[in-house]
Amino acid sequence: MEQNSALHPADIAEEISRLSKGEQHQEFMDYPLEDRLEIFSFFEMDVQYTLIKSMTEHELSELLNNLKPDTRNELLSELPDDLIKYLINLLNER
């Protein structure tokens, strides 16, 4: 899938969601961080979970520390407790 910066982040999220789980991660990570932050908020929870499980610790830390607080809180409220604890440990103190 070619990156199309003219598309709205919601449309990009929808296109990425249609890919296989393995392709979702690769395609998502091909976007610059600023774009990923916007796109991530438009994914359904199951796609967010799949992406989280496929990301490296560095990728997760970068994403979590730059997400809008409301988006991050919504995400954390939907995840299993053990994963929440792991992700909270990746947050930088501010």
Residue frames as qw, qx, qy, qz and C-alpha x, y, z in Angstrom:
[[0.000, 0.890, 0.457, 0.000, 0.00, 0.00, 0.00],
 [0.417, 0.391, -0.024, 0.820, 1.47, 3.34, -1.00],
 [0.212, -0.506, -0.450, 0.705, 1.47, 6.12, 1.55],
 [0.104, 0.621, 0.444, 0.638, -0.94, 8.84, 0.59],
 [0.223, -0.192, -0.432, 0.853, -0.59, 11.92, 2.73],
 [0.282, -0.169, -0.247, -0.911, -3.71, 13.37, 1.11],
 [0.564, -0.380, -0.703, -0.209, -5.86, 10.77, 2.85],
 [0.484, -0.661, 0.181, -0.544, -7.44, 11.52, 6.21],
 [0.058, -0.405, 0.862, -0.301, -5.90, 9.52, 9.10],
 [0.696, 0.061, 0.526, -0.484, -9.23, 7.69, 9.54],
 [0.818, 0.489, -0.140, -0.270, -9.06, 6.49, 5.93],
 [0.341, 0.576, -0.731, 0.135, -5.46, 5.38, 6.36],
 [0.381, -0.252, 0.772, -0.442, -6.42, 3.49, 9.54],
 [0.825, 0.248, 0.269, -0.431, -9.23, 1.78, 7.65],
 [0.699, 0.572, -0.415, -0.109, -6.88, 0.73, 4.84],
 [0.106, 0.496, -0.813, 0.288, -4.27, -0.59, 7.28],
 [0.604, -0.123, 0.592, -0.519, -6.99, -2.47, 9.20],
 [0.872, 0.346, -0.019, -0.347, -7.79, -4.46, 6.07],
 [0.435, 0.586, -0.682, 0.046, -4.25, -5.83, 5.84],
 [0.835, -0.172, -0.507, 0.123, -3.04, -9.05, 7.46],
 [0.599, -0.791, -0.052, 0.118, -1.78, -8.69, 11.03],
 [0.728, -0.212, 0.202, 0.620, 1.84, -8.92, 9.91],
 [0.358, 0.480, 0.331, 0.729, 1.34, -6.32, 7.21],
 [0.254, -0.904, -0.301, -0.166, -0.49, -3.96, 9.58],
 [0.608, -0.669, 0.047, 0.424, 2.61, -3.45, 11.70],
 [0.570, -0.001, 0.361, 0.738, 4.93, -2.88, 8.75],
 [0.156, 0.659, 0.438, 0.591, 2.59, -0.46, 7.01],
 [0.375, -0.894, -0.244, -0.016, 1.84, 1.47, 10.23],
 [0.625, -0.579, 0.129, 0.507, 5.53, 1.83, 11.10],
 [0.540, 0.307, 0.372, 0.689, 6.30, 3.14, 7.61],
 [0.016, -0.884, -0.269, -0.382, 4.56, 6.40, 8.52],
 [0.232, 0.433, -0.409, 0.769, 6.36, 9.18, 10.41],
 [0.206, -0.240, -0.771, 0.553, 5.63, 9.33, 14.15],
 [0.232, 0.195, 0.174, -0.937, 3.41, 12.40, 13.84],
 [0.572, 0.052, -0.493, -0.653, 1.21, 10.59, 11.32],
 [0.455, -0.091, -0.882, 0.087, 1.18, 7.36, 13.35],
 [0.004, 0.166, 0.619, -0.768, -0.13, 9.24, 16.38],
 [0.476, 0.193, -0.032, -0.858, -3.09, 10.51, 14.37],
 [0.593, 0.103, -0.690, -0.402, -3.73, 7.21, 12.59],
 [0.247, -0.001, -0.908, 0.338, -3.54, 5.13, 15.79],
 [0.261, 0.149, 0.503, -0.810, -6.46, 6.98, 17.38],
 [0.629, 0.231, -0.190, -0.717, -8.73, 5.88, 14.51],
 [0.378, 0.137, -0.910, -0.106, -8.04, 2.14, 14.78],
 [0.800, -0.407, -0.232, -0.376, -10.59, -0.16, 16.37],
 [0.553, -0.662, 0.466, -0.200, -9.40, -1.61, 19.67],
 [0.952, -0.007, 0.291, 0.090, -8.60, -5.03, 18.16],
 [0.674, 0.626, -0.064, 0.388, -6.22, -3.44, 15.65],
 [0.129, -0.848, 0.362, -0.365, -4.63, -1.27, 18.35],
 [0.798, -0.436, 0.402, -0.110, -4.09, -4.41, 20.44],
 [0.919, 0.285, 0.155, 0.227, -2.58, -6.29, 17.49],
 [0.414, 0.785, -0.195, 0.417, -0.21, -3.42, 16.77],
 [0.410, -0.768, 0.394, -0.296, 0.82, -3.11, 20.42],
 [0.903, -0.231, 0.362, 0.007, 1.60, -6.82, 20.56],
 [0.840, 0.413, 0.134, 0.326, 3.73, -6.57, 17.40],
 [0.170, 0.919, -0.191, 0.300, 5.76, -3.47, 18.35],
 [0.640, 0.135, -0.494, 0.572, 9.20, -3.46, 19.89],
 [0.430, -0.630, -0.433, 0.480, 9.66, -1.91, 23.31],
 [0.250, -0.237, 0.122, 0.931, 11.20, 1.17, 21.70],
 [0.105, -0.318, -0.587, -0.737, 8.33, 1.55, 19.21],
 [0.398, -0.648, -0.648, -0.041, 5.77, 1.22, 22.00],
 [0.413, -0.523, -0.276, 0.693, 7.54, 3.69, 24.25],
 [0.137, -0.044, 0.289, 0.946, 7.76, 6.24, 21.46],
 [0.243, -0.453, -0.643, -0.568, 4.07, 5.85, 20.62],
 [0.461, -0.637, -0.600, 0.146, 2.77, 5.88, 24.19],
 [0.400, -0.453, -0.192, 0.773, 4.83, 8.85, 25.27],
 [0.045, -0.097, 0.297, 0.949, 3.57, 10.91, 22.36],
 [0.139, -0.523, -0.779, -0.317, -0.10, 9.94, 22.25],
 [0.290, -0.516, 0.010, -0.806, -2.61, 12.52, 23.39],
 [0.156, -0.177, 0.789, -0.568, -3.45, 11.81, 27.06],
 [0.707, 0.131, 0.252, -0.648, -7.12, 11.09, 26.27],
 [0.780, 0.360, -0.446, -0.253, -6.19, 8.59, 23.56],
 [0.314, 0.348, -0.826, 0.313, -3.63, 6.92, 25.83],
 [0.361, -0.107, 0.649, -0.661, -6.09, 6.71, 28.75],
 [0.807, 0.208, 0.002, -0.553, -8.80, 5.24, 26.54],
 [0.663, 0.386, -0.640, -0.045, -6.35, 2.65, 25.24],
 [0.125, 0.288, -0.827, 0.466, -5.13, 1.67, 28.70],
 [0.554, -0.055, 0.440, -0.705, -8.68, 1.35, 30.01],
 [0.854, 0.251, -0.131, -0.436, -9.40, -1.38, 27.45],
 [0.549, 0.456, -0.697, 0.067, -6.34, -3.59, 27.89],
 [0.848, -0.322, -0.414, 0.081, -5.64, -6.54, 30.21],
 [0.486, -0.869, 0.091, 0.014, -4.06, -5.59, 33.55],
 [0.786, -0.294, 0.294, 0.458, -0.71, -7.29, 32.87],
 [0.528, 0.477, 0.315, 0.628, -0.32, -5.41, 29.59],
 [0.122, -0.944, -0.134, -0.275, -1.33, -2.12, 31.24],
 [0.643, -0.710, 0.165, 0.234, 1.41, -2.55, 33.85],
 [0.726, 0.030, 0.354, 0.588, 3.97, -3.27, 31.14],
 [0.322, 0.693, 0.315, 0.563, 2.94, -0.24, 29.10],
 [0.319, -0.941, -0.074, -0.084, 2.87, 2.11, 32.09],
 [0.717, -0.495, 0.233, 0.432, 6.49, 1.15, 32.75],
 [0.593, 0.295, 0.375, 0.648, 7.34, 2.39, 29.26],
 [0.033, 0.934, 0.252, 0.252, 6.02, 5.88, 29.95],
 [0.456, 0.276, -0.286, 0.796, 8.60, 8.55, 30.64],
 [0.279, -0.668, -0.489, 0.488, 8.17, 10.57, 33.78],
 [0.242, 0.652, 0.257, 0.671, 7.18, 14.10, 32.92]]
